[in-house]
Amino acid sequence: MAHYLSGQTVVVAGAGIAGSAFVVSLTQNWPSDHVPPTIVMLERDSHNTAAQREDYSISLSGYDECGGLPALRKMHLLEKVLDQAVTGVHRGSFKIWDKDWNVQQSFHRQPREGIPVGSLRITRKSLRKVLHEAIRDARNVSIQWDTECRKLSKLTDGKTRVLFEHNGEQGHVDCSLFIAADGASSKIRQSHRPGDSLDYTGAVLRGGLARFEETLPPPLDADWGFQISGDGVSCFYSAVDRCSVFWGLGHLEDEIKDPGERAAEKVIERARVLGQALEEPFKTLVDRTDGSATMCINAKDKQPFRHEDIDEFPLIFIGDANHALSPFAGFGGNLALNDGWDLGELLVGHAALGSAVQAYDSRACPRASEILSRSRRQLKAGHQIGAGRACGR
């Protein structure tokens, strides 16, 4: 008996971590004796723009079942990711420092069986490259860059028509299943779930990339983590490569609405004031910040949701499009990898779309809810006056 997706078209909005992990999973789990579906990935960024935007590192963990490293092991991509790690393999660990750089906590978590490290850092663009290389030779998969989904509409034959724009020209593709993996500010979610918006966590993240000519100052040449000032300010540090490090200053305040506050000079100026209690090398990092690589983000998140009436409208939201985490959580990449793997595996393993999605929701929603609740507690704890300890990742 043919699989319900055999010979059908699956459209994936977003070629980031969640969308790419899903395609890897679907292609790897697909039985060789069935005609595979045609998979069309639509990515709104150009290939070069995507790489430039992702010049920062993310955390992947291997110490629990929610971690991204166990998911990558299932994809047979763990070794390739270990080879691309910035820190965490052979050296370095997650730490929490006080304002004078005294270590308050150092995390060396025991990895799960078959995983060599408890956690690591890898640039987002390197991780996405590993995922894309895994599907590069799949004849049934294509990635259309610089292509934005505009509208979904239900056809009389039950299929979904996807209207998109590519290089200023309109086009469409019809599909039997649509996967929305277009990020926290998902245009698809805004259209089909207009009341399901992001929630402001009460904190603003200001940061940037500090560049050095040779090596990074210790301890940031090996370790990553949070520095807690004790007066309501935190700063996260993580190397991007041997000569550049990301720093992100967190502070509880009203949501930033003035676009002028996001200008590089404003971000750096405000960071100097907020971080005046933090000892070197904080000040050196701020001074060496690349003016073209600063950020000012209102930290937002949202609760996950389960899918209803999937047989009526075959639309599935995964990754940040379903359950966004704030940048302080440091776990979004892990959830994205697990979402992608689980959905692909369950779609192949179930005889009907409805039961597959129900099984997926039973995995993904509790997992995301737990991480979101934990991240909110940690955010408040790390920015309290007098705070000196917080849970790590």
N, C-alpha and C positions, 0 to 999 in steps of 0.2 A: 504493500500500500504506500502510495506516494506521501511524502511529508507535506504538510499544509503550506510550507514556504518553498517547496521544490519548484524551480522554474519561475518563481515570482520575483518582483522587484522590491527591494528594501532601500529606503532613502534614510540617510543619517545626516542630520543637520549638526555640523560641528566635527572637525577633525582633530580635536584636542585629545586629552587623556581618556576621558570616559568614552567618547565616540570611537576612538581608535582601538581601545581595549575591547569594546564590544565587537568590532569587526574582526579583530584577531581571534576572539573566542568563537564567534560564529563560524569562521572559516576552519579553525582547527577542530572544532567539535562536529562539523558536518560529516555525515556518513559518506564514504566514498562511492557507495552504490546508489546514491540519490543525485538527481540533477540539482546543482546548487542554485541558490537565488542570485540574482544580479544585485550587487550592492553599490549604490551611488552615494558618495560622501560629498556634501556641499559645505565648503568652508568659506566664510565671508571674508577672511583675510587673504591677501596674496601669500605665496610661499615665503617670500623674503620678509614681509611685514610680520608674519607669525613668528619667524625666528628672532627678529629684533625685539619683539615684545616679551619674549620668554627668556631673556638673558638674566635670569635669577634662579636660585636653587629652591627645591622643595624637599620636604622630609618624607622618607619612606621607611616604614617600620617593619620589623620581622619578628616581634615578640608576642603578637596576639593574632587571632584569626581575622581581625579587621584590617591588618596591615597590608600594605601594597606589595611587599616582597613575597609573601606566600602566593598572592594572586599571580605575580610575575613568574614564579616557579611553575605554576600550573600551565602558563603560556610557553614554558621552556625558554624564557627570556631573562632569567635571573642572572646568569653569568655575564651576559652582555651589559646589563645594568650595573653590576658590580664593577665591571671594567671602566664604566663611565662616571663612577661616583666621585664627587669632589672631596668629601670627608666621610668618615665613618668606617672605611675599610682599611684595616691595618693601623689606623691612627685616628685619634679624636673621638669625642663623645659629646652628648648634650649636657650642658651645665647651666646652673643658675648662680650668678655672681651678685655680690652687693655692690654698692656704688664705688668701692675701693678695689674691686676685682678680687675680693676674697671669695673662694668657692663656698657656696652655701649648700649646694646639692650637685652631685655628679651621678649621671645615670648610665649604668652599664647593664641593661636588661638582658636576660637570658633569651636568646632567639629560639624560635620554634624548631622542631626537628627538621633537618634538611636545609635550614637557613643559616648561613655562616655569621651573620651580624644582627644585632638587635635593632639597629637603625642606621641610616645613612642619608647623605644629602646628594642630590643630583640636580643639574640644571633642567628646567622644564623642557627646553628645546632638545636636550640630549635624550630625555625619556621619550618624547614624542618621536624623535628620529628612530629610536629602537623599535617602537611600535609600528611605525610606518614601514620600516625595512622588513618587518615580519609579514606584511601583506603586499609588499611591492610586486611579487611575482604571481600573485593570485589573479587569474584571468577574469574572474567574475567581479573584481573590485576596481573602482575608479574613484579618484579624488578630483573634484572640480574646485580649484582655488578661486578666490576673488568672486565668490558666488553666494549671494544672500537670499535666503528663503523669504518670500514676501507674503504668501497666503496659502492656506490649505483649504481644500473644498472637497466634499463628498460627492462622488459620481454615482450614477444610477446603478452601475454594475457592482457597487460595493467598494471599489478602489478609491484611493485618495489622490487628487491632483495637487501637485506641489508647484506653485508659481514661484519663479526665482528671477533674479537679475544678475547678469554676468557681463561685466565691462559695458554697462549702460544699456544692454539689450535684454529684453524680456524672453523668458522661455518657460517650459514646464516639463515635468516628468510625472507619470502616473505610477503609483506603487500600491502594494498590498499591506505594507507596514511602514510607519514613519517613526523614527527614533529622534527625539529632541535632546541633543547634547550640546546645546548652544550657550552654555554658561549661566552664571548667576543672574545676569540681566536678560535672560532668554526672551527673545521677541515672540517665540511660539507660545511660551507660557503666558506672556502678557495678553496675547490675543485669545487664547482658549481658556485661560484661568485668570481673568482680569482682577479678581479680588485677592489673588494669592501673590502678594508682593513681599519684598525684602523688609526686614525689621532692623532698625538702627539699634546697635548694641550699647551706644553711649560713649564709644571711644573713637578717637581719630588716630590714624596711623600716618606719620610723616617719615619719609626716608629717602634713600637713594643708594647709588653705587659709588663707593670710594675706590679710587684707582691708585695703585702704587707702581713704581718703576721696576722694583725687583720682587721682594717678598712682603707678605703681610705681617703686621706687628703681632707678637704673641699676646694672648693665647689664641688669637683668631686665625693663626696659620694652621691650627689643627682642630680646635674645638668650636662649637656653635652653641647658642643658647641666649638666655635672657639676663640682662643686668637690671636689677631692681634698685631704684634710688631711695626708696623709703618715704618719699614725699609725693607719691602719686604718679610717678613716671616710670615707665619701663623702656628698655631698648633691646631689640632682638638683633643678633649678629649672625651672619652666615657667609662663609666664603663662596664665591662664584667660580673662581679659578685661583691660580697661584698669585695673581697680582690685583685682584679686585674682591671686594667684600660688600655685601648688602648690610645696611643698618636700617632699622625701622623703629622709630620712637612712638610709644603709645601713651595716650593721655585721655582721661575722661573729661569730656566737654560737650557742648552743644554741637549738633551736626553742622558741618561747614557747608554753606550755601553760596558764598561769594567765590566765583571762579578765580578772582585775583589771588585768593589765598593759596591756590595751587601752583602759582608761578614759582620757578626754581628758587629765586632769591628770597621769596616769602617763606618757603618751606625751610630753607637753610637758616634763615634768621630766627624763625620761631623755634626751630630745633635747638639752636644755641641757647636760647633763653630757658626752654623747658629742661634741657639736659645739663644745666650749669653745675649740678651736684655730682655728675658722673665724671670720674677721673679718666685720665688718658688710658687708652688711645681714642676715647670718644671724640674729643675736640679735634684731633688730627683727622679722624675719619670724616667729620663734617667739613673740615677745610678742604679735603681732597675729593669731595663729592663732585661727580660729573654733572654739570648743570643740565645736560640733556637726558639724565636718567634719574630724576627725582619723582616723588609721588606724594600725594596727599589724599588719603582715602577715608571716607566715612565707613567704618567697619560695620557691615551688615550681614545678617544671616536669615535663614528661614527654616521652618519645620518641614520635614518630608511629608508627602501625601501618597495615598494609595490610588491606584487607577480604577475607575469605574466605567462601565459600559464599553469595555475595550472591544467587544465584538461589533458594536455599533460604529465606533470610530477608532481604528487601530493606531493609536498615538501613545507612545511611551516616553516618559521623561526620565532621564538618568543623570547622574553626576550633579553638578551645581545647578543645573536647570530644574532639578527636583528639590534638592536640599542643600542650599548654599551655606557654607561656613564662613565666618569672618576671617580676615588674614591673620588674626592672632591665634586661631585654632591650630594651624599647622598640620592639618590632617586631610585636607580636601583631596590631594592626589591619591591617598590611600583608598578613600571611599570611591573615587572615580574608577580606579583599577578594579576594585571588587564589584562595583555595579556592572561594569562592562563585561567582566568574565562571567558573573552569575547570570546575567540576562542571556548572553549567547548560549551558555550551557543549558539553561532551562528551556529556551525556545526550541533547541534541538531535541531535548530529552522528553518533551511533552507532546502528546498527540493532538492538542488543541491550543490555540493562542490564549484563550481565557484562562485555562488552568496553569499555563506557563507563567503568565503575568501575575496571577494570584500567588504562585509559589515565589516569584521574584520579589513581590512586595513584602512577603512574610520574612524574607531575608534582609532586604535593603532598608526598609523603614525602621525597624527596631535598631539596626546598626547605626543609622544616621542619627536617630533620636538620642541615643546614648552618647555619641560623640559630641553632638551639639550641646546637650545639657552640661557635659563636662567642660567644654570650651567656655561656656558662659560663666561657670563657677570660677574657672581659672582666670578669666579676664578680670573679674571683679576683685579676686584675691590679689592679683599682681599689681593692681593700681590703687589699692587702699593706702592711706597714709600710715606709715609705719610697717608696710609690708616688706618682708625680707625673704620669704620663702613662697614658692608656688609649685604646683605639680608640673612635671616636665613631660616631654614627648620624645 
